[in-house]
Amino acid sequence: MAMMMTPVSLEDLQQQLEQGNSYPFYAVLLYTPLNGLNVRLHEYVESRWDFLNNLTGNNCLMVALEKRGRPIGRFRPEIVYDIARYLGVAVNQIPCLILFTDPKHRQETVVLDLNQLLSSAPTDEALTTVFQDLQTVFDYCAEKNRDLYSCLRSGLNREITRPAQVAKAGLWLRRSAAVGATVLQALSSITALIATVSQ
């Protein structure tokens, strides 16, 4: 029986960046250990991480809070909210995907508010569709080698399937910025915070 891969954590991301490893895009999946869509996302990550990792390939590094030996249940909601704030996310946007490029030099992020895109109990098919649409944008932008951040924003507006009322209101996609000069600086503060969870 093949061993399942474990999610890439925020600490893993920081370590990879410090070692010089890079991807065109990064996506941090942020959710609390509470209920509704948060729990559904956790179940999906737990059962489908191999799929997500293979889907993103070399154009995106997908990151989650949990990892082997530290399940999502170890994170009190207030810790997740603090992590969100470091990445420029309002707490009412959780659960979300935080997307960014060039974290060593940029602080801008794009927040994909999953509450606005999905029901509180989405099917595996609905979740898979969101991740596939997202990866379509990553692949297109990485191949075209344009301004990745601008391409990301316009590509998300073009590719992501969303309810009509959300599309009109523009609530599902927001620009933001990490606290600190760069996303990598914010990650340093986040990993120090996460260390308190691991103790």
C-alpha positions as CSV (number, residue, x, y, z in Angstrom):
1,M,0.0,0.0,0.0
2,A,1.4,3.4,-1.0
3,M,2.0,5.9,1.7
4,M,-0.1,9.1,1.5
5,M,1.7,12.4,1.2
6,T,1.3,14.8,4.1
7,P,0.4,18.4,3.5
8,V,3.1,21.0,3.0
9,S,3.0,23.2,6.1
10,L,3.8,26.9,6.5
11,E,7.0,26.0,8.2
12,D,7.9,23.8,5.2
13,L,7.2,26.8,2.9
14,Q,9.4,29.1,4.9
15,Q,12.2,26.5,4.8
16,Q,11.9,26.0,1.1
17,L,12.0,29.7,0.4
18,E,15.1,30.2,2.6
19,Q,16.8,27.3,0.7
20,G,16.1,29.1,-2.6
21,N,13.3,26.8,-3.9
22,S,10.7,28.7,-5.8
23,Y,7.4,28.3,-7.6
24,P,5.5,30.8,-9.8
25,F,2.6,30.7,-7.4
26,Y,1.8,29.8,-3.8
27,A,-1.6,29.0,-2.2
28,V,-2.2,28.8,1.5
29,L,-5.4,27.0,2.4
30,L,-6.5,28.5,5.7
31,Y,-9.4,27.1,7.8
32,T,-10.2,26.6,11.5
33,P,-11.0,23.3,13.2
34,L,-14.6,24.3,13.8
35,N,-17.6,23.3,11.7
36,G,-19.3,23.6,8.3
37,L,-17.1,24.4,5.3
38,N,-14.0,24.5,7.6
39,V,-14.5,20.8,8.5
40,R,-15.3,19.9,4.9
41,L,-12.0,21.5,3.7
42,H,-10.1,19.6,6.4
43,E,-11.6,16.3,5.3
44,Y,-10.9,17.1,1.6
45,V,-7.2,18.0,2.4
46,E,-6.8,14.9,4.5
47,S,-8.2,12.5,1.9
48,R,-7.1,14.3,-1.3
49,W,-3.7,15.8,-0.6
50,D,-2.0,13.5,-3.1
51,F,-4.4,14.8,-5.8
52,L,-3.9,18.4,-4.8
53,N,-0.1,18.0,-4.8
54,N,-0.1,16.3,-8.3
55,L,-2.6,18.9,-9.6
56,T,-0.5,21.9,-8.8
57,G,2.7,20.4,-10.2
58,N,5.6,22.8,-10.6
59,N,3.5,25.9,-11.1
60,C,2.1,26.2,-7.5
61,L,3.0,25.1,-4.0
62,M,-0.2,24.3,-2.1
63,V,0.2,24.8,1.7
64,A,-2.0,23.8,4.7
65,L,-1.7,24.3,8.4
66,E,-1.9,20.7,9.4
67,K,0.9,18.2,8.9
68,R,1.7,14.7,10.2
69,G,2.0,14.9,14.0
70,R,0.1,18.2,14.2
71,P,-3.5,17.8,13.1
72,I,-5.7,20.9,12.5
73,G,-7.4,20.2,15.9
74,R,-4.3,21.5,17.6
75,F,-4.9,25.0,16.2
76,R,-7.3,27.0,18.4
77,P,-9.4,29.3,16.2
78,E,-7.6,32.4,17.6
79,I,-4.2,31.1,16.3
80,V,-5.7,30.6,12.8
81,Y,-7.1,34.2,13.0
82,D,-3.6,35.5,14.0
83,I,-2.1,33.7,11.0
84,A,-4.8,35.2,8.8
85,R,-4.0,38.7,10.0
86,Y,-0.2,38.2,9.3
87,L,-1.2,37.3,5.7
88,G,-3.6,40.3,5.3
89,V,-6.8,38.3,5.6
90,A,-9.9,39.5,7.6
91,V,-11.1,36.8,10.0
92,N,-14.6,36.8,8.3
93,Q,-12.8,35.6,5.1
94,I,-11.9,32.3,6.7
95,P,-11.9,29.7,5.2
96,C,-10.0,31.0,2.3
97,L,-7.1,30.5,-0.1
98,I,-4.4,33.1,0.1
99,L,-2.5,33.3,-3.2
100,F,0.8,35.1,-3.8
101,T,3.8,35.2,-6.1
102,D,7.5,36.0,-5.3
103,P,7.1,35.9,-1.5
104,K,10.8,37.0,-1.0
105,H,10.1,40.4,-2.7
106,R,6.4,41.1,-2.6
107,Q,3.8,41.6,0.1
108,E,0.7,41.6,-2.1
109,T,-1.7,38.7,-1.7
110,V,-5.0,37.7,-3.3
111,V,-7.6,36.3,-1.0
112,L,-10.1,33.8,-2.4
113,D,-13.0,33.7,0.1
114,L,-14.3,30.2,0.0
115,N,-17.4,31.1,2.0
116,Q,-18.5,33.1,-1.0
117,L,-17.8,30.4,-3.6
118,L,-18.9,27.2,-1.9
119,S,-21.8,25.9,0.2
120,S,-21.2,25.0,3.8
121,A,-21.0,21.3,2.8
122,P,-19.7,21.2,-0.7
123,T,-19.3,17.9,-2.6
124,D,-15.9,16.6,-3.5
125,E,-16.8,17.5,-7.1
126,A,-17.4,21.1,-6.2
127,L,-14.1,21.4,-4.3
128,T,-12.2,19.6,-7.1
129,T,-13.7,22.0,-9.6
130,V,-12.5,25.1,-7.7
131,F,-9.0,23.6,-7.4
132,Q,-8.9,22.6,-11.0
133,D,-10.1,26.1,-12.1
134,L,-7.5,27.7,-9.9
135,Q,-4.7,25.5,-11.4
136,T,-5.8,26.3,-14.9
137,V,-5.1,30.0,-14.1
138,F,-1.7,29.1,-12.5
139,D,-0.7,27.1,-15.5
140,Y,-1.8,29.7,-18.0
141,C,0.0,32.6,-16.2
142,A,3.2,30.6,-15.6
143,E,3.4,29.5,-19.2
144,K,2.8,33.1,-20.5
145,N,5.5,34.4,-18.1
146,R,3.7,37.7,-17.7
147,D,3.3,39.9,-14.6
148,L,2.2,36.9,-12.5
149,Y,0.2,38.9,-10.0
150,S,-1.8,40.8,-12.6
151,C,-2.3,37.7,-14.6
152,L,-3.5,35.9,-11.5
153,R,-6.2,38.4,-10.7
154,S,-7.6,38.6,-14.3
155,G,-7.4,34.9,-14.7
156,L,-9.3,34.2,-11.5
157,N,-12.1,36.5,-12.6
158,R,-12.2,34.7,-15.9
159,E,-11.9,31.0,-14.8
160,I,-13.4,30.5,-11.3
161,T,-17.0,29.3,-11.4
162,R,-19.1,31.2,-8.8
163,P,-22.7,32.0,-8.0
164,A,-24.1,35.0,-10.0
165,Q,-24.9,37.0,-6.8
166,V,-21.4,36.7,-5.6
167,A,-19.9,37.6,-9.0
168,K,-21.9,40.8,-9.0
169,A,-20.9,41.8,-5.5
170,G,-17.2,41.0,-6.0
171,L,-17.1,39.5,-2.6
172,W,-15.2,36.3,-3.4
173,L,-11.9,37.8,-4.5
174,R,-10.0,40.5,-2.6
175,R,-6.6,42.1,-2.8
176,S,-4.6,42.3,0.4
177,A,-1.1,42.5,1.7
178,A,0.9,40.5,4.3
179,V,2.1,42.3,7.4
180,G,5.7,43.1,6.9
181,A,7.8,44.1,4.0
182,T,7.3,40.8,2.2
183,V,5.3,37.6,2.6
184,L,8.5,35.8,3.7
185,Q,8.8,38.2,6.6
186,A,5.2,37.5,7.6
187,L,6.0,33.8,7.4
188,S,8.8,34.2,9.9
189,S,6.3,35.7,12.4
190,I,3.8,32.9,11.6
191,T,6.2,30.1,12.2
192,A,7.1,31.5,15.6
193,L,3.4,31.6,16.4
194,I,3.0,28.0,15.1
195,A,5.9,26.8,17.3
196,T,3.7,27.6,20.3
197,V,1.1,25.2,19.0
198,S,3.6,22.4,18.5
199,Q,4.8,22.6,22.2
